[in-house]
Structure formats: structure tokens, C-alpha cells
Amino acid sequence: MTVTTPESRIAAGGAAAGSGPSPAINLVDVSKTYRSGSETVTAVREVDLDIDAGEFFSLLGPSGCGKTTTMRMIAGFDEPTEGDVRLAGRSVLGVPANHRDVNMVFQSYALFPHMSVRDNVAFGLKRRKVPGAEITRRVGEMLELVELGDRAKHKPAQLSGGQQQRVALARALVNRPGALLLDEPLGALDLKLRQSMQHELKRIQREVGITFVYVTHDQGEALTMSDRIAVMNNGIVEQLGTPAEVYEQPASRFVAGFIGTSNLLSGTAAATGDGCSQVRLPDGQVVLACTPLRQGTAVDITVRPEKIAITTAEPAPERSRVRGTVTDTVYLGSATHYTVTLPCGTDMVVFAQNASDAAELATPGTAVWLSWQPRHSFVLPEHTPDEPTAPMTERDDHA
């Protein structure tokens, strides 16, 4: 990141002297409402985000959560009802989209079918009347970056879906925007190609070094590519953090359920000692959690399926453990997914890597034990004490 002087930040509408450089993108208490008949609908509510220069930042959430509306306000296609949008420290309220230092890549790609790949990529530069020699150089560099140098003369219809996506990316990047906004750009691709393009996008972002803001409802995409993720629900940001943080330490029931697969156990804190707590489930079974809790407190615990061991033998007492009955198995080649129903009626999912005898481990109707390390019982924050112990870091988790 280029360090600016205090004077230049003030001139750009940024922070006062003594603070750090302005974020590449800054949303300040941004809300967006619109009219639907006689009702006022809130699409985005009081969102505050700082997105750093050179960061791969994802807006993740289900359809209708406000992520695309948030991106459109950054791009200039929509104006916020309240709040401010700043690019490189300068407010861009009222600045039209074509005068903002961002470019956007859509799911449809919007390539010109009658133009060659080279002409598609050069289109924006020609409109800005960039000299011909510089256009040739920059287009050539960009086509090499996206590994399409040998397809320069082809038309879009002669390319695969993944190649068309890379042309759209090159066309956006060749203008050297301060940030690139990507709205579900891989949604039209099949699964295998989509996974391949995730790695390509991350490679390209690292090489060009500019800020990427990526909108997706696909948790796997966000976890694979992002430096940080804002998980949105009903117009608000429920959690902001690294992929490891939002996966290992979900901030709410929604985040725990939306990011990957999570088991939710509800119970009551029964006892606390040595920094750990016992949580009694409705069927009387007790699990351990490495979080101090007030006795009698209602508790929700989440446990990730890959953290759980499934056995027919009773586990060691220092582990969190529950008894149940296998009700379903799904064989996936490298792993088997088990559904185990506890006596209280709660279903738990277990992901077990397949060994040579894994298929014989548990079939529907088998009585089994599920066990995991107490540190993997993550107590959802709304049930922690008023001054909770800081949650464990990823390093603690794998120590």
C-alpha cells in the first residue's frame, strides 16, 4: 500500500493527520431503502466496512441479504439512502459510475460478440483515447496475465465459459481501476470449471495487486479465495473476519449454519471448573466446552462435523461425548457422512474420512458414540458471559 502524507489525505477527504492511510473502500453507516407499493423495504442497514488496498474481500450471504445492493452502491449504480461511500478516502456520493475508479465484472460477462478478444479488452482504452501503442502493450500484457495470448483473434463464441470469464476480467483490469467489483462472476460455470477459476482469480488478484470485492452466495468460493469475508443476512453484516474466523468462531446461529455444515446443541450450563464448563443436554447427557459459563445459563454450542469421531467403543471421559443411533449414511468416496440421532431428538452430522474398513463402521440402526475435543465445542457469543474469555485462535485450535 502506498503511504500518503497527512496533507494529501486531508486534501482527498480522508483521515486527519496521525491516522493511517485511508482504506481503498470505506462504507460509513450505509443504509439503503426503497419503496415497494405502500411499504418501505430496507435492503441494507447501517453497514460499516473498511476494505484495504490489495485485499480480496468477499460479501457472502443468501439471496436477498443485501450483498449485491452493497456492491452497486460502491460501483455507483445505486446511491445510499443514508451514510457515505468513500474510495481512497474521498466521498463519491453523487459521482456517477463511469467517473468512479472501480470496474465491475458481471455474471453474464457482457462481451461484444462481433469483436475479437483483443478488441473486447481494448474497448475501454479506445473510448478513453489512450494512444495506440500503449493500447497494444497493455492489452498484450493483460491477455498474457489471463493466459489468453493465443486467443486474441478469436470471437467470444469460439471460447469456453471459463475463457470468456477471463476476457471479461482482462477488459476490466486493463483500465487499471483502484478496485475490481465481481458480482457472482462464476455462477454460470459448471462445478469443475468454477473450482478451477477460483484459483485463477486468486492468482490474477495476487499478480495485479489491486482490491477485489467479490459477491457470492457460495461459501466454498468465499472460503477459498478471500482474505476477509463479510457475512450478510437481512441487510446487516452478521460477522466480519478471515475465512478461519468465520468458520471456526461463528458469531451467530445464522453464521454457524450458513458457513459450511454445523451441529447445533442446545443445553444448560451445569458446572464450571478449570476454565471449562459442563453443558447438560435435554436428554441428560453432558458435553464439555472450554468457555466459562454461569451455572443455569441457556447455551447453544456448535460443533463442526469434521471435528467429531464416531466409534462403537466408549471414548475417553476427558472428551466431549454423546450417545446416539445412526439414522443415515452417505458414501462420498473419500469420506462418509453419517447422520446420528441423539435420544433428545437432535440430529448430528459427522464427516469421517474413509479407511479400508470405514464402510463397516456404522450402518443405520447402529448405536454409536460421538466424541470431540472440548475446545471444538464453540459456544455461540450471545451466550457468553458479560466479559467473556477471548475465543481461541486458529493456532490454539491446532496446538
N, C-alpha and C positions, 0 to 999 in steps of 0.2 A: 504494500500500500504506500502511495506517495504521501509523505508528511507535509502538511501545509502549515504556513505561518498563521499566528492568531489574526493578523490583519487580513490575510486572504480569506480566512473562514468568516470573519465578520462581513467582509465585502460580498461573500457568496450567500449571506443569510444564514451562516452556520453558527456553531457554538462560540461562546466568548472565550477570550484568552485564558489559558490554563487548563482547558479540557482537551481531550484527544481529537483526532481528525473525525470529521463527520462520517456517519455510515454512508454506504453507496445509496441505500434506500432507507427512508425513515417514515414510518406511519405514526402519526401522533393523534391518539384518541379518535380514530377514524370510525365513523358510522355511516351507513347508507340505508335510507328508507325510500320506499316508493309506494304509489297508490295502486291498489287492486280493488276496483269498484269503489265501494264506500269505506274500505278498510285501508289502514296504513300498515304495510309489511316492512319489518326490519330485516334486511338481508345481511348486514354486518353491524356489529355492535361494539363500539369503544375498543377497537383494536390498536394496540401499540406494538410496533415491531421495529427493530434496528437490524438491517441486513448489511453485513460487511462487504467491502470490496473484495472480489475474488472468491466469494463464498458460493457454494452450491446449496441453495436454500429451497426447501420444499414446503408448499402449502398442501396439507393432506387432510382429507375428510370425505364423507359420503356426499352423494348428490344433494344439492340444495343447502350445503353448510355455509356457503359464502366465500369459498376459496376463489372461484372464478371472478366473482364481483370484486374481491380484493385486488386481484391481478389487473382487472380492467381499470380500476381506479389508479393503479400505478402507471398503466400504459397511457391513460388519458382518454379512454373511451367512455368512462363514467366519471362524474365528479362526486366526491363525498358530500353527504348532507351536512355532516359536522366533521371537524378535525382537519388535519393538514397532511399533505403528501409532499415529501422532500426528496429530491435527487441530488446527491453530493452536497447536502447541506442547504440547498436552495428550494424554497417552496415553489411548486409547479401548479398550484391551484389556478385554474383558468388558462393554463398553457395547453394548446391543442396537441393531440397525439403526435402529429408529424413534426412538432418542434421540441419533443422530449428526447433526451439522449438514451432511449431504450428502443429495442426492436422486439417483435413478438413472432413466435412460431406457433401456428395453429395445428390442430389435429388433421385438418384437410389439406395442409401444405400450401394450397393456393398457387401452384406453379402455373406458368403460362404454357399451355400445351403446344402452341405453334413456335415457341422459341427453343433453341438448343439449351443444354445445361449451362454452357458458358454465358449465353445471353441472359438466362434467368438470373444467374448470380451477379451479372454486371448491371442489371436493370437499375438498381438504386443509385449506383455510382454515376451512370449516364444521366439520370434525372438531376443529379446534383452538379452535373457538368464537370466532373473530375477529368483531368487530362487523359487522353487515350493511352499513353504509355503507362501511366500509373494504374489505370483500369486493368490493362493486360497483366501487369505484375501482381496486383492484389488478387485478381480473380484466379490467376495461376497458383498463387500461394494457398488460397483458400481451398481450391479443388484438390491440391495435394494433401492438405490437412485432413479433409474428409475422405481421402483415398478414392477420388473420382477423376483424377487427371486424365485417365484413358477414356473417359466417357464425356468429354467436353462437348463433342459434336452431336451427341445423342439427344433425342427429344424425350420428354418425361415419360411418354407412353412406352418407351423402349427400356425403361428401368424398372427394377423391382421396387416393392414398397419401401424397403429399407434404404435403397439408393435415393428414392425420391425424398425421403425424410432428410437425408444428408444434404441434398441440394437445397432444400428449404433452410436448413441450418446454415449452410455456406452463404446463402443470399442474405440472411440476417446478420451474420458475423462480419461480412466483408465491409459493412459500413462502420465497423469499429464502435459499436454502441457502448455506453457505460454499463449497461446491463441487458441481458437477454431474458425475455419472458417466454416460457414454454407452457402452453395450455394443453394438457393431455396429448403430447405430440406422438406417443407410441400407441395410442388407443386403437388405431386401425390395423395394427400389425398382429400376426399370429404369435403364439406364445414363445416359440423358439427364437424367432426374429426379434421379438420385443426384448427378450433377455439379452441377446447379443447387442442390441442397440443401447441398452442401459450402460454397458461397459464402454461402448463407443462414445456416448455422450459425456461420460465422466472423463474419458481420455481427452476429448476435444476441449472440455472445460478447463482441465489442468493445463493444457498446452497454450490456450489463448489467455488464460488467467483473468477472465472477466467474471462478473457476478452473473450467476444463473438463478432465476426464480422459476421453480417448476411446480405446476399444479397437477395433482394426480389424486385419484381415489384408491390407487393400488399401493397397499402397504409395502409390498416387496420392492417396488420401484423406489419408494422413498427411503427405505432402509438401506438399499444397495448403493444409492448414488449420493445421498445428502450428507453435507457437513452438519446441518441442523434441520429440524423439522418443526413446523407449527401445525399441531393437530387441531382442526377446527370442527365445531359442532354447533349448530343453531346460531351461526353468525358470530361466535366468540372463539377465541383461542383457548382451548382447554389445557394445552401443555405446549411448552417450547423447550426444546433440548436436542441433544445429539441423538442419533439412532439408538445407541446403547441406553441412554437415559429414558427415552420414551418407551422402550421395550422392557427394560429391567425394572424401572421405577415409575410405573404409570401413575398419573396424578389424579385419576378419577375412574369410576366404573366404566365410563364410556371409553376412555383411552385403553384401559386394560382389555376391553372386549373388542375394540376396533383394530388395535395393532396386534396382528398375529392371532393365535389362539390362547386363551387364558382360562384357567379354572377358578371359579369364584366360590369361596367357602364363607358362610356367614355363621357367626357364633358369638359367644360372650367371654370376655377375659375372666379367667378363673383364678390365676395366681401369677405373680411376677417375682423373678429372682435371678441374680447374676446377669442382668441385662436382657433376659429373655422372658417371654410370657407364655402361659398355657391358655389356649383358647378352646372352650368347650363347644362342640357342635350340637345341634338339636337332638342327635341320636345318642349323646353321651360320650362320644369319642373325643379325645383331646389331641390337638396338634400344637406344635411349638413354633414360636415366632421370635426372632431376635429384635424385638421392639418392646420397650417398657410400656405397659398399658395399665390403666386404672381398673381395679377389680370391678366387675359388673358392667364394664363398658361394652356396648354392642360393637362388633368388629366385623369388617369384611376383609378377607385375605385372598390374594390372587397367587396362584402357582402356575408357572409355565409347564406345558406338557412334557417338554424335553428334559426338565429337571427331575422328573418322577421316575423311580424304579418300580417295576411290577414283579412281584415274586409270589410263590405259593408258600414259602417259608417265612416265619415271623421275623421282621427286621430288628436291628438293634434298638434298644429303648431310647438312645440319645437322638434318634432321628424322629422327624415328624412322620407319623404313620397312621393310616386308617385302613379298615377292612371294607371290602365290597365284593360285588359279583360282576363278572364280565358279562356285558349285555350285547356287545357288538365288536367285531374286529374288521379292519380294512387293511388288506395286504397291498403295499405300495412298492414292492421290490426291495429297495434298500432299507425300508422301515415298515413297521406295522403300527397302525393307530388303533388303540384299544379304548372302548368306552366302558367305564366301570361305574356301577350304580351303588351308592352308599346306602346303608339302612335308612337314613333320613330322607332318601329320595333324590339327593343331589347326584347328578352325573359328572364324572371326571374323565377327561381325555388324557391319554398317555401316548407319547411318541417313543417307540422303542426301536433302536437300530436292530436289524435282523442279524442274528448269528446263525450258525448251522442248525441249531435246534430251536430257533425262535418260534417257528410255526407251531411247535408242540407246547409252547409255554402256557398259553391260556386260550381256551375256546369259550364261547358263550355258555354261561351256566357255572363256570369255574369260580370258586371262592379264592380271592387273592388279597394280598397286602399291597398297598401303595405307600411308598416312603420317599422322603427327600430331606435334604439338609435344612435345618431350621432357618438358616439365612435366606433360603429361597421362598419362605413364606413372607410375601411382601404385603404389609398392612397398608391399605389404601389411606391416603393422607387425611381424609375427612374424619378418620377415627383415631388419629394420633393425638397425644396429649397437647395441651396449650403451648408448651415449649418442647416439641418433640426432639428426640435424638436425630441428628442428620442421617438421612438414608445412606446405605452403603454404596460405595463407588463400585465401578466395574472391576477395579483392582481387588477390592475386598472380596468380591463375588468369586473370583478365581484364585484367590490366595491358597 
